[in-house]
């Protein structure tokens, strides 16, 4: 559970010029910092978000770096990543995850002269909307921490009913106790997706990865605890084994929506049947929307997908 003793805070410390860090503000008086501030209608504009930011992030937008106030950046990412019509609580939970990712990964592209890119390698951006700006302002400065530092957090479009451990996707370097496989009980009515692809096309897609030969059959060789494909055997190719995530990337992540799939072969056509969309690690955007629709708060949504993290406030800086 997100530690509630850290959720109670008085104000965001406005100490411009101080080093950027999180500050633990523990007071006996409610309301908690996680209670969204009341934001009137669609009155929030980007200058209001700039005033609430206190720090900036350098983002590559297209081919050029741009300096954005942090909360403007959050609102623009939220416009790209949130599902259409998501309730406010889900928007706010995702805003906190987006902000946490940005702070934890500041400097990721330092050698290239900016902090973050605008692709799925980091976080994508679109023009902010009234809804995304309202969610950013309502949660301004709030981020998830682990052992006093901004946490490594992730999110995907849909976990399909069960999230994935981060280490199963990106290796042991990202083994985190709060990024484990968790059942998500709001996907019971999901309709499985299907994809049919000729073996010849699969073979061509794998060649840039160094595979040679003629693909005769493919089958799932190993699954993770969440049921996602870890490896597949490729009879007729050299090498004859490929990782699930590498296989999905080669075929196209928009076509093979996730690694939570089974595969049947009919002559020289592979038929994939699966669930979810994306890597499945961390917050499930579809699941968050459904949880908010049934009455869960932003805090409860975050507790579901990131168990054990604290919710704290970012001390503003002149950065």
Secondary structure, 3 states (H helix, E strand, C coil): CCCHHHCECCCCCCCCCCCCEEECCCCCCCCECCCCCCCCCCCCCHHHHHHHHCCEEEEEECCEEEEEEHHHHHHHHHHHHCCCCCCHHHHHHHHHHHHHHHHHCCCCCHHHCCCEECCCCCCCCCCCCHHHHHHHHHCCCEEEEECCEECCCCEECECCCECECHHHHHCHHHCCCCCCCCECCCCCCCCCEEEEEEHHHHHHHHHCCCCEEEEEEEEEEEECCCCCEEEEEEEEEECCEEEHHHHHHHHCCCCCCCCCEEEEEECCEEEEEECCECCCECEEHHHHHHHHHCCCCHHHHHHHHCCCCEEEEEECCCC
